[in-house]
Amino acid sequence: MGLRISCKEASRLISQGMDRRLSLAEGIALRLHVRICNACTRFTSQVKFLRRALKAYPGPDDPEER
Amino acid sequence: MLMSSESSAPSPLELERHRPYLLRFALLQLRERSAAEDAVQDTLLAAIQGAARFAGQSSVRTWLVGILKHKIIDGIRKISREQPLDARAEGDGAEDLEAFFAGDGHFAESPEQWGSPERSLEERRFFEALERCLQALPKNTARAFTLREVMGLQTEEICKELGVSTSNCWVMLYRARMSLRACLERTWFLSGAARVE
């Protein structure tokens, strides 16, 4: 893997990084990309938020259903 | 409605009231009605038999969902054993994901600012939006994502349960995240439904 990657490759690595340990080269390429890319910075925090949301799922009880 | 504040064991009738909710929860993850009905039935039976063990520290519903999660994993296992592989291998091609990107590899539509998303976790309506987005995922992609993010299984276990290759699994999880992210952005965060300030 080259050091210059696109958002397409970066987003795939961001996702896989949540499921496996990335290789050193992958990790470096990803960090270099995210540092200069707003879209992928947002993407990273949003998929992390998704994880928290699914952990919290099904969410607050309906008061009348308790 | 009656709260069992006296920490008494919930009655079968009280447990039964939760059936529609549990069914919706199970259906979203199993994506097959008969499997979902079985999982809920097993859950309610287990709950009736174990009602004395209900500690009263959480709501009855939270307790039931805890039991149901185990039954859902059993159900997914069963579906994977019974269905032929080609019905399950949704991760083989990632062609559908091309649509998210322009020809040069940039996002076709760049992710937007979500404001303070944590607030959404306190809103019932947010989880309803999330459910609608989950509903739109292909079946096995939804199952893989559920096993990973709701049940917290490791990827290797998920591939084993679903009987698909590891790379197939990663593509499904990637697809789920891409789709859900875009769906929540469209239907919740930018729709004016979320309180941002």
Interface residues (C-beta under 8 A of the other chain):
Chain A: S6 C7 K8 E9 S11 R12 S15 Q16 M18 D19 R20 N38 A39 R42 F43 Q46 V47 F49 L50 R51 R52 A53 L54 K55 A56 Y57 P58 G59 P60 D61 D62 E64 E65 R66
Chain B: M1 M3 R17 H18 Y21 F25 S59 V60 R61 T62 V65 F100 F101 D104 G105 H106 F107 S110 P111 E112 Q113 W114 P117 E118 S120 L121 E122 E123 R124 F126 F127 L130 F145 R148 E149 V150 G152 T155 C169 W170 L173 Y174 R177 M178 L180 R181 L184 E185
